[in-house]
Amino acid sequence: MSQPVYQIVVTADEEKATASKRRAIYLRPFLLFWLNSLVFEVAMLIVSIAAFSGWRSMFSKFMWTIVFCPLGMGGAMGGLINAFIVDRIYGRRAVHFVAILSVLVLGACNNLCYNLDLVFGWFGAQDHFWWWHWRYLGVWFVGYFNGRMMFTDEGQKSLADLGV
C-alpha cells in the first residue's frame, strides 16, 4: 500500500498542545489588523453620518465599513504577514517590515476607497481631500504598534496575557 501524499499536521496527542500554541501565532496578525480596522471603520461611519452624508444609503455604508473593510484589511494583512514574516523574521526588523507592509497594503486600500467614494459620495472624498490622505501616517503607526505586539518579547507577553 502506498504512503499518503499529504502531510498529517497533528499526529499524536502530545503534539496537540504545541499545535494549539502555533495556531495563536498565525491568528494574531489577522485578529490585530481586523480589530484595528474595525475600530477605525466604526469611527469613519460615525463621522460619515455626522459630517458628510447623514443616514443616506445607511445599509451600504454599514456593509462597506463594518463588514467588508475590516475583513478584507485584516485578511490581507494577516495573510501577507503569515506568508512573509511569521517564522522568518523577529524583532525590530519584523516590526519595521510590518509597518512598511501596512503602509503599502492599507494605503492601497485607502486609495481604492477614496476613488470609490469619489463616485458614491458617502465619506467626504469630493470635498475633503486631506480627511482621506492624513491616514497614511496613522496606518504606519498602526502597523508599527501591531508589529511590536506580534514580533517582540514584550508584545507577545502582552498578547498572551490578553488570551490572544
Stockholm file with secondary structure:
# STOCKHOLM 1.0

chainA/1-164         MSQPVYQIVVTADEEKATASKRRAIYLRPFLLFWLNSLVFEVAMLIVSIAAFSGWRSMFSKFMWTIVFCPLGMGGAMGGLINAFIVDRIYGRRAVHFVAILSVLVLGACNNLCYNLDLVFGWFGAQDHFWWWHWRYLGVWFVGYFNGRMMFTDEGQKSLADLGV
#=GR chainA/1-164 SS CCCCSSCCSCCSHHHHHHHHHHHHHHHHHHHHHHHHHHHHHHHHHHHIIIIISTTTTHHHHHIIIIIIHHHHHHHHHHHHHHHHTTTTCCSHHHHHHHHHHHHHHHHHHHHHHHHHHHHHCSSSTTTCHHHHHTHHHHHHHHHHHHHHHHHSHHHHHHHHHHTC
#=GC SS_cons         CCCCSSCCSCCSHHHHHHHHHHHHHHHHHHHHHHHHHHHHHHHHHHHIIIIISTTTTHHHHHIIIIIIHHHHHHHHHHHHHHHHTTTTCCSHHHHHHHHHHHHHHHHHHHHHHHHHHHHHCSSSTTTCHHHHHTHHHHHHHHHHHHHHHHHSHHHHHHHHHHTC
//
